[in-house]
Amino acid sequence: MQHQQLNAHSPLNEWLCYLEQQHYKAIDLGLERVASVAKQLDLLKPAPLVITVGGTNGKGTTCRLLEKVLSEIGLKVGVYSSPHLIRYNERVRIEQQELSDQQHSQSFAFIEQQRNQSLTYFEFSTLSALHLFKQAKLDAVILEVGLGGRLDATNIVDADIAVITSIDIDHTDFLGSEREQIAFEKAGIFRANKPAVIGEQHIPQSMLDYAQQLGCELACREQQWQFQQQGNTWCWQNQHTRLENLPLCQIPLANAATALAVLSFVPYSIPDKVIYQALQNVQLTGRFQYLTATQQQRLAQKFAQQDLPQIILDVAHNPHAAHYLAEKLQAIKAQHTNSKIVAICGILQDKDSQGIFKPLVPVIDQWYCISLQGTRGQSAQKLQKNLQALAKVDSYCAETLAEALAMALKNSQAQDYLIIFGSFYTVAELLWLLE
């Protein structure tokens, strides 16, 4: 089924355009097609240790900490995650490095030659990632679920350890609008008699029942393991271990703690100092990310503005993530009482924008709503209307992020904070401006 114009030497962006047009539906959940190709290519066991990470929020940061620790103890680790912010290459990392365009094109050409099924973009890229992992002869592979779990393409691989970071309502078109239903879909990554680590505090019964049915070795937050912040440090413990004076890190503590619970099942010895070091260094683009002085300087030049507010990026795009974001911003407000918090947000129309705004309205002083393009895009005016329906806030509309930035920077001072959030697309647009 080789496409006549594309081969191993074709540019990556041409391959990506081709993948987008391959299947009659952008998202087509189900494992039969993708599993049959994977089986034919012997891709179903990409490494001796496979960890699959699902959940509404926190998947990316949990994967990143696991990757850091396992790499640090000398394992060759591969990570498959989604979506990407700027480049497709972000989706596949081997030994903590992105791969070249050429490596991806070669892998796509291989899958294209061998496949006998119509595949979605995500299915094709999942198979390609598994092929790249197999070629690299890795010790461990970490797979981040794309959507849900049970019918997600990553679920063709049997996880040695399955992880659920959190459970909340998102992607209702595909997963339903009830927590019990969503939890059941996510629990689909569990495997019989294997560990299942759950970082969610309030676990729906459907997930517990399914785990019990499979005879999983459950490790639930507050039951088999706990964590607690103690001033400027935190501690983590389970039945066998207690880790004290852990450094606060740049990712949510709940996700870091979930990763530590996963590591307790890994069949390798992990020195405490490796965990301490990894916690000090772990970060992920677009997750409550402060722009660096150099990045701020670049924007100052671009917009001919001096004394920029501190700019923060966050991909929060559902109510669960917005609650966490509100807590972080509230902490800034408590510490810097003379600072104003300004927000630029762009949210897709299939997201619960009012649920996102609700925890943030008391914390944010000034709002700039922007339009997002594409079939799932939403206009700034519609967004502002949803915001104003909750509370009469100081808000403005802009068609583009650049336009909103120009306005927000003009109306802010150096002691203020500017948070850009609402979608991966919104954050990606700012990162493009910095490129």
N, C-alpha and C positions, 0 to 999 in steps of 0.2 A: 504493500500500500504506500510505497514511497511517493511523496509529492514531487512532481517532475522538476520543480525549480529549486527545491531545498535539499541540501546535503550537509555533511559534517563541517563544511567550511562556510556555510551560509551565516550571515550576521545573526546574532542572538535575537535582536528585535524583530527580524523577519520571522524567525521561528515562533516568537511569542504571539505575533499577529496571526500566524497560521493556527496556533493552538486555540486561540479565542474563537475561531470560525469552524472548528472541527466538529462540534457536537450541536445538535439542534437545540439543546438547553444549556444555559450557563452553569446551573447547578442541577445535577441529576443524581440524587442520593441513591445508593445501592452498591453492593459489592461484587455482583456477578461478573460484570464486564472487566473491571479492573483486576479482580482476583484471577480470572482466567489467563490474562496476559502475564501477570506476575508469576503465576505457577509455571507457565510455559518457559519463562526466562529464569526460573529458579531464584526469585528475588524475595521469597517469603521469610528468609532468615538472614537479614542483612548483617548481623553481628552476633557474637555469643551472648551479649547482654542487650536487651531492648527495653527501653523505658518509654511508655506512651503517656503523654500528658494532655488531659482534657480539662474542661472547666469554662465557666463564663468569662472570668477575668483572671489574670495572673499567670497564664500559661507561659508567656514569653519570658518573664522574669524568673520563673521557677526553672525553666529549661536552661536559662543562662547560668544560674548558680550551679546547677547539676553539672553542666558542661565544664565550668571552671574547676570545680573540685575534682572531677574524674580525670580531667586533663593533667591537673597538678600532681596526681599520684602516678602519672606515667602512662595512662591509657590513651590509645588512639580513639578519639571520639568524633562521631558525626552527628550533626543536628539538622533537622528539617523543620522549618517554621514558616508561618504565614500570618498575615500578608506581608509584603515588603513595603518599605516606605519610599525609597528612591529607585533602587535597582533590583531587578529580579534576583541577582546574585546573593542578596541578603538571605534568601530562603534556604540555602544549603551551605553549611559550614563543615569543613573537615579539619581537624586539629586546630580549631578556633579561627580558621581562615576562610574567607569567601573563595570561590573558584572563579576561574577566568571565563569570559564569554565563550571562548573556544571549547572549553571542557563541557559547558552546557550544550552547545550546538552539537558536539560529537555524541553526547548522550541522547539528545532528542532524536538525532538521525538514527541511532541504534534502535530506540523504542519504535520509531516510525516504521522502520524496515520490518520489525518483528511482529508488530501488533496485528490482530485480526478482528479488532473491535473498534467501534466508535467511542472516543474518550473525551471527557470534559477537560478543560484547561488544568484543573486541580488534579484530576486522575493522571493525566499525562505527566505533570510535573512531579507527582508522588512517585510514579514508576521510575522516572528519570533519576530522582534523588536516591531511590533504593539501588538502582544500577550503579550510580557513582559510589555509594557506600560499599557495595559488594566489591567493586574494583579496588577500593582503597584498603581492603582487608583490615577492618576496624575491630577494636575490642568492644566498643559500646556504641549504640545508636539511640538518640533521643528524638522521638517523633512528637511533634505538636499537632494535636487534632485540629482540622480545619473548621468543621461545623458539627456540633453534636457529639457523635462518637460511634454509635451502633452502625450507622450506614456511611460513615466517613471513609474516604479512600485509605487513610492511614490504618484503619482497622482490619485490613487484609493481613497485617502482620500480627502475630501473637506476641503480646507484651509479656516480658518476664516480671515487670512491675508496672502496674497501672496507677495513674495518679489523677485525682480530681481536685483542682485547686479551689474552685468556688462554684456555687450554683445560684443563678439568678435568671430573670426573664429577659431573653434576647433572641433574635432570629425566630420570632413566633410563627412566621410563615412555614417554617420547616420543622420546628421542634415543639410547637404547641404553646399555649399561654399559661399552662399550669406548672408549678414547680415539680409536682410528682411526675408529670409526663416528661418534662425536660430532664429530670434526674435519671429516669429510666433510660432515655436516649444516651445520656452521657455514660451511664454504667455499662453500656454495650462494649466498652473497651476492656472490662474485667475478664480474666481467664480463670478457669477452674483450678482450684488449689494454689493459686498464685497470690502474692501480696497485692492488696488494693489500698492505697494511701489516700485518705480524704481530708482535705484542708478546710472544707466547709464546716462552719460551726453548727448550723441547723440542718442536719442531713435528712432529706425526705425519706420516708419509709420505703418507697419503691426501690431506692438505691440499696438500702440495707437488706431488703428482702432478696434482691437479685444476687447480692454478694454472698448471702447465706446459702442460697440455692446452689451457687457454684462452689461453695466451700472455700471461698477466698480467705486469706489471712488478712483480716481487716486491721488497719491502723488509722483510727479516727482521731481528729483533733479533740482535745478535752477528755478523751477516754484513754486511748493507748499512748498519747503523747500530748504535752502541753508546752506553752511558751509564755513568757511574761516580761514586759519591759520594766526595768528597774533604773529609773533616772536616765543616765547616758549610756547604759548598757542593757543587755537582756539575757535571759537564760532560757534554755530548752532542755526538756527531759522526757525520757520514756522509762519503761520498767527497768532497763539495764544501765542507762547512762544519764549523766547530768552535765550539761555544758554551761559554765558560768561566765559572767563578764564578757559576753559576746559583743562585738562592736555593732552599733546601729549602722545600717547600711542604706544604700540609695534605692533599694527596692522595698516594697511593703513587707513588714515583718512577718505577716501571715504567710506570704509566699516563700520567704526565706526559711521559715519554720517548717513548712510543708516539704521543701527540698531536703532539709535535714532528716525528716522522717523517712523520706525515700532512701537517703544514703544509708540509713540503718539496715536496709535490706540488701545492699549491694555486697556481693561476695568478695570484697577486698577490704584490707585494713586501711583506714583513713586516719592519719594523725590529726589531733585537735588543731595543731598550728596551721595545717592546710585549710581547715574550715575557717579559722580566724582570718587568715590572709585573703581567702576568696571573698569573705563578707566585706572586707575593707575595699576590695577592688571591683565588686560586681556593679554593673550598671547596664541599662538598655536604652537605646535611642527612643525618645518620645514618651518615656515613662517618668513623669515629673522631672523633666530634664532642664536644668538651668543652662542657658546659653553661656558659653565661655566668654571671657573678655575679648578675645579675638573675633568671635562671631558677633558680639554686640557692636564692636568697632566697625565691622563690615556693614552691618545694617545702618549704623549711624552715618557712614559715608554714602550708602545707597539712597538714604532718605534725607540727606543733608540736615541731620538733626544732631544736636549735642545733648549730653546728659540724658541718655536713654534710661527708662525704667529697667529693672531686672526682668528679662523675658524668660518665661518658663513654658515648656511644651508638654502636653499630655494628650494621649490618644483616647482618653475616657470617652466612651460613646454609648454607655447605658447607665441606668440609675445606680447600680451597684458600684461602678467605677466612679460615678459622680459623688457619691457619699464619701469615698476615700479622698477624692480631690478636695472636697469641701473641708474635711478635717485638716488636710495639709495647709490649705489657705488660711483657715481659722488660726492655726498655730503661728503663721507669719503675722497675721493681724494682731494677735495678742502680744507678739514681741515688738512689732513696729507700729505703734499706735498712730503715728502721723502719716503712715503710708496709705495710699489709695490702691485698691485692687481693681484692675481693669481687665476685661475679658474680650477676646475675639473668638467667636465660635461659629462653626459651620457643621451642621448635622444632617445626615441622610434622612429622607422622608420616611423610610421604614423603621426608624428608631423612635423610641419614646421620648421625644424632646421635653415634654413637660415633666416627666419622671427624672430627666437629667437636670433640668433647671431647678427643681424643687429644693434640693439640699444646698444649692449654690446661691440662690437669690439672697439669703441673709448675709452672705460673705462678700459678694461682688458689688462694687460701687458703681461701675459703669460698664455697659455692654455694647459690643459691636457685632451685629449679626451679619454673616456673609452668605452668599449663594454658593451652592455646590452644583457642579454640572453633571451631566450624564443621566441615564434613565432613573437612577435612584436619588438624584439630586433634589435639593429643596431650595426655594428662593429665600433670600434674606427677609423679605417682607412677611412671608408665611411664618418663618422662625420667630420673628419679632412679635407677631400676633400671638403665638403660643406662649411666649415669654410674658407679654403684657397681660394675658389672661390670668396669670398667676399672681402678678404684683405689678404695681405701677413703678417701674424702674427707669433709670436714666439709660435709654437705649437708642442706638442708631443703626442704620442699614448701610451696607456697602456691597457692591456686586462682586468684588474680588478681595482676596486677602491683602494684596498690596495697597489697595484703596483704604481698607480698614486700618492697616498699619500706619499709613500716612496720617490718618485722622487721630488714631489712638496715641501715637507718639507726640503729636502736636499738643494734645490735651493732657499729657502726663509729665511728671517730673522725675528726677533721678532717684528719689526715695520711694517711688511707687513700684508696683509689681504688675506685669502684664502677662496674663495666662492665655495661651492659644490652645484650644481644645475642641473636642466634639466628634472627631473622626480621624481615621488614619489619613484620609485625603487632606484634611485641614493642616495637619502637622507636616505631611509630605510637601505641601505647597510652600510652607515656610522654609523647609530644608532645601527645596529647589532654589529659593531666593538666595540662599547662602552659598550655593554651589559655585 
